[in-house]
Amino acid sequence: MEIQRPRGTRDFLFKEMKERKYVENVLRRIFEIYGYSEIKTPIFEELSLFTTKSGEGIKEQIYHFQDKGGRNLALRPELTAPVARLYLNELQKSPKPIKMYYFGSCFRYERPQAGRFRQFWQFGCELVGAKSPGSEAEIIAMAAHCVEELGLDDCEIHIGNLGILRSILADEGVFGEKQDQVMGLIDKRDVEGLKSLLKDLQIGSKSRNILLKLIDMVGHREILSDVEELIKDNENAYKALKELEELLKSLEAFGFSDYIINLGIARGLDYYTGTVFEIYVHGLGAQKQISGGGTYNLIQVFGGEKVESTGFAFGFDRVMEALKKQKAKIPVAKTVDVFVAPIKEDTKLKAFEIAQKLRKVGISTDVDLTGRKLKKVLSHADNLGTSYVILVGARDLKDGKVTVKNMKTGAQEMVDVDDVAAELKNKLLQTGMI
């Protein structure tokens, strides 16, 4: 009987895991130099955490179950709600702002297709309790820094402000669920559906035309004057536009000006309050969005005080797919730096001893455990990308020495067995290998 992996999941082998680990470490490093600290939440949570955030309909899209105690639980479909729950449980009294980041797997019961899996990974962050143009700009600048550091080409960062659209709808008396329906259609770029819904909601022709024009407004700073002319009679929309302008000024102070203003970005859920942004990589087709985020008040949805947060998450798998499609050169570390090879059976115990001494001084080391012929051992070490092989022979050991072979040049030298760990560490340090 052959047991297959579950549909919508993947196995990652050695090279791919090294590539993923490299990208993960790049993102960790950048998040941490911006002052973020890592958190971890459970893979499963109470089902109500996700239905409270997204409604009962979410149950059709997620893995949920009862445990042996009859508790309704769910595998997390995303990480924003668990972070909000963690804040309510553990961090309400902590000094603000709080900067935290996370990396973990999520699960959704969706039809598997290109770029969509039932198990996937998110790498993201939350900045809790610091709503300001500066804090929002720093978040976007950090996202741009990550994209730049990874070497992703053909990327666009689109920025909008939901306050502009929501204010137009509010003036027409459209709130709550109805407003969410409108925002959902904008988010899906369903213009025909949007026109139909606006008509059903009896939105005035002036506001309807403003909305339809706004969601097509995509460009650089030059479009802001056109936006201002459109919304000048709506006080709250005008205020949201000025917030967007302040954000852009702050973003440029952080050294990032290669953005695109896109007032058609929408989040269909009502806890998103202002700034929103998305990152696209062209060449990924329908799955071109690799990241999205903005400012929202999710804490209050779960019964906490009104604390606005700004956050975003990379779809880690889409980032990896984008790097793959662009044929990016992801550094893959060697498996080991040194391979210890006993020439015959009678020197294997000494070989084990030498290998362990190397490991104790921080040198990644493998040792032949199977008694293979020397030719096969050298071939195996070469396949691993090993820098040096230590040949342990009985005759050399009588003189207190071993042979060290440089696998790149083929050069060999005799080294005192007691000094081999120190000498190899020095060689590797000089060449930047460790």
N, C-alpha and C positions, 0 to 999 in steps of 0.2 A: 504494500500500500504506500503510495506517495502522497505525503501531506503538503499541500500548497499553502503559500502565505495568503492571508485574507485579501479579498478584492479591495483595490484602492490603496494598498500599502506597498512599500518597497523595501528591498534589502540594499544596504550600502556596503560595498566591499572596500578593501584597504585604501586604494588610491583615492576613491571618491570621498571616503571618510577623512583622509588627510586634507583634501581640498576644502571640504566643509568646515573642518576644524580651523583651517587657516582663515577662512572668511569670518567664522565666528570670533576668532581671536582679534581680527582687525576691528570688528564692530565693538567688541568688549573694550579694547584699548581706547577707542575714540570716545565711547560713552563715559568711560572713567576719567579721561582727561577733561571732560566737561563737568565733572563732579558728581556723576551718577553712581549709585551703589546697587549691587545686584540683590534681588529678592527671588524667592521661589515659592510657588503656591502648589496645592495638591492637583494631581491630574484629574481627579473627580471632585465635584462639589455638589451641594444641594441643588436639585433641579430648579427650585424656586428662584435661585440666583439668576438664572438665564431667562426664565419666563417673566420675571419682574422687569428685566432690562429690555427684552425683545418681544414679549407677548407670548401667548399660548401656542401660536403657530410655529414657534421655533422648535417645538417637540418633534415635528415632522422631519427636521433637518439634523437632529443630533442623536447621539447614542445615550439613551436614558434607561434606567432599570431600578428595581427595588433590591436592596441588599437583604441579608438574612434577618435583619431586624425590622424589615418593612419600611425602611427609609427610602424616599424617592431621591435618587442621585443621578448625575449625568457626567459623562466625560466632557471636559471643558471644550467648547467649540471656538473659544477665543480667550484672550487673557486680560482684557480691560475690566470685565466684571469681577473676576477673582482679585485683581489688584484693588479695586474699590472696596471689596469685602475685607481684604487684608487691612486696608487703611482704617475701616470702621472698627475692626476687632483690636488692632494693635497700635495704631499711629495717630489717633485723633488728638492726643495731648502733646505730640511731638512738635518741636519748633518748626515753623514753616519759613520758606518753602521746603518741601521734601522732594528730593530727586532720586528716583529709583528706576532700575531697568530690569528686564526679564528676558529669558530665552527658554522656550519650551515647546513641546508638541501639543497640538490641538487636534480635535476629531470632529468630523461632520459626516453625516450620512447623506452623501450626495452622489450623483452619477459620476463615476470616474471619467475624466477626459483629459486632453492635453493641458497640463498646467494645473489640474485640480485632482487632489487625492483625498482620501478619507482620513488619512493621518498626515498632518503637515506641521510646519514649524513657524513660529513667530518670534521675531527679535524686536523688542520695542521698549518704550519708556513712558513714564508719567512724571510730570512736574506738578505737584499738588500745592495749591495755595499761593500762587504767584501770577495771577492774570495781569498782564501788562504787555504793551507792544514789545518791550525788551525781552521778556521771557518767551513770548511766542516766536520772536525773531531768532533767539538763541537756539530754540528747538529746531527750527527750519534750517538754520546754519549748520547745526550738528548733523542733520540728515544729509545736507549737501556735502559736508565734509566726508561722511561715510562713503557716499557715491564716488567722490573724487579719489579717496584713498584706495577703493577697490578697483579703480581704473575702468569703471563702466562708461561706455561711450553712448552717444545718441540718447542722452537722458534729458528730460524736461521736468522742472518743478513748477507746478501750477498752484497758484494761491488765490483764494477767494475769501469772502466774508458772508456768512449766512444771514447776518443781521440785515443786510440790504434786502434780500428776498423776503425774509420773514416779516419785515416792517411793511412791505407793500401788501402782503397778504393780510396782515393784522388790520391795516386800514380798511380792508374790505370785509372785516369781521370773520376772517377765516383763521381758526385757532385749532389747537389740539390735534385730534386724529385726522381731521380734514386737511389741516396744514401739512401733516406728515405724509398724507397721500400725494399732495402736490409735490413736496420735496422728493418723495420716492420716485416719481415719474421724471423729475429733473435729473436726479441721480442716474437713472437708467438711460437718459438721453432719448426718452420716448416723447418726442415733440407732438406727434399726432394725439397720443393719449393725453398729454398735458392740455392741449387745446380743448379736447372734449371735456375733460374734467373742469377746467376753468369756466367753460360754458355752463356745465351742469351746476356749478357753484354760484352762478350768476355774478361772476366777477365783472365789474364795469369795463367797458371797452378800453378806456384809458389805461387802467391798471393792467389789463390783460396784455395790451401792446407793450407796456413797459417791461413786464415780466418776460415776454417772448424775446424782446430785444436784449434784455440783460443777460439771459442765459447763452446768447450768442456772442457776448462780448469777451473776446480772447485776444490778448496782445500785451504790449509793454506799457510803460507809464503814460504813453500818449492817449490811451483810451480813457483815462480817469476823467478828463475834462468832458468827454461825451457821456460818461456815466453820471457825472455831477449834473449835467444839463437835464438828463432824463429824470432824476430823482429829487431835484432841488425843492419840490413842494412837499416832500415827505420828510419831516424833521428827524425821525428815528433812522430812516434809511440814510439820510445825509450824515448823521452822527456815525453810523457804521462805516460809511465810506471814509470819513476822516480817521477812524480807527485803523482802517486798512492802509491809509497813506502813512500814518505814524509807524505802523509795522514795517512798511517798505523802507522807511528812513532808517529804522533800527537795524534792519536786515543788511542794508548797505554798509552801515557802520561796522557790522560783523564781517564785512569783506565779501558779501555775496550779493551780486546784482543780476545774475543770469537766471532770473525768474520769469514766469509768464503769469499775468493776471488772467484769471478765468472765473468769471462770475457764474458760470454754469455748474461749478462744483457744488454738490449738495449732499448732505447726509440725511437720510429719511427719518431719523429718530430725533425726537424733540429735545433731548438733553444737549445736543450740539448747539452752542450759543453764539459763536462768532467766527473767528478765523478757522479756515479749513485749508488743507493742502493735500496734494497727491503727487506722486512721482511716477512718471511713465518712462519705459524703455521701449523705443520703437523697434520693431523686429520680433516682438513677442506675440503679435496678433491680438486676439481678443483678451489675452491675459497680460497686456502691456503694463498694467498698474502693479508696481512692486512695493508701494508703500502708500499709506494714507494716514491722516490724523487731523487734529485740530483742537479747539478749546471746547470743553463741555462740562456739564454739571451732573455727573453720574452719582456722586455721593448722596445727593438729596433724593434721588430716585429710590435708594435703599433705606431711606429713613434718617439719614444723617443731616448735619447742618449744610447750608449752602456753601460749598467750597468748590470753586472752579479749578479744573485741571486742564493742562495742555499735554497732549501725548501723541505718539504715533507708533506704528509698528511696520517693520519690513516683513513682507512675505518671504521668508528665508529661502524657500524652495524656488520661488520666482527669481530671486537674486541669483541663485546658483544657475538656473536655466539661462538667464540673460548673459552671465559670464561665459557659459558654455557656447551659446550661439555666437557670441562675439569672439570666440576662440581666444579668450583672455588667458594669459600665462599665469596660472596660480602656482606659486612655489610649493613643491611637495617635498617635505623633509625626508631624508634618508631614514630607513628603518633603524639601522645601527651605524655607528661610526667605526667600530672595531669588531672584527671577528677573530675568535681564538680557535686555532685548529691543532688538536693533538695529532701528531704525525702517525703515531701507532697507539694501540690499546694501552700500553704501559705508561703513557704520559697523560692519559685523559684526566686523572685526578688532579694533577698539577695544572692542567689547562682550566679545570673548573675553579681552582684556587686563584689563578691569574685573572680570569674573567670577573670573579667577584671583587677583587681588589680594584679593578678598573671601574666597576659599577659604583663602588663606595666613594670614588672621587668624582663621580658625576659624568662618566663617559658611557654613552649608550653602547652596550656590548652584547654580542651573541657568542655562543660557543657550540661547537659540534657535539651533539648528544647521541648521534646514531652510529658512529664508527665508520663513516664513509671514507672512500679513497680520497687522497689529497686533491686530485684533479677535480673531483666532484665538489669538494668543499670549497675550492677556489672559485669554481663556476657559480656556486650558490652565493658566496660572498659578493661576487661581482654583480649578480642579479639584484641583490639587496642594496647596491650602491655604496657598499662599505668602503671607507677611505683606507683603512689599514687592516692587514691580516697578521696575526701573531702566530708563527709556526713554532710549535712546542715539540722539540725532538729530544730523545734520550741523550744523544751525544752532546748537544749544546747544553743541556741541563747539568751535565757533569762539570762543565766549566762555569756554571752559574749564569748562563745566558739563554736568550731566545732570539729568533730571527723575526724582524719586523719588515713586512713587505708593503710598500706603497702601491696601492692598486691602480693609481692613476698613471704613475711613471714606470712602474715595474721595478724600481730600485729596492734593494734589500740591504739591511744593516743588522749587525749583531748588537743587542742591548742587554745590559745586566738585568736579570730577572727581577731584582729588588727595585730597580729604577724604572721599569717599563711603564708603570702607571703614570709616574710624574712626567716622563719624557713624552709620552703620547698626549697627555693633557696639554703640555706646553705646545706641541706641534699643532694640535687642534685649535688652541686659542690663537696662535699666531696666524692661522689661516682663516680665522673667523667661523670655524665649523661648530664651535660651542661657545 
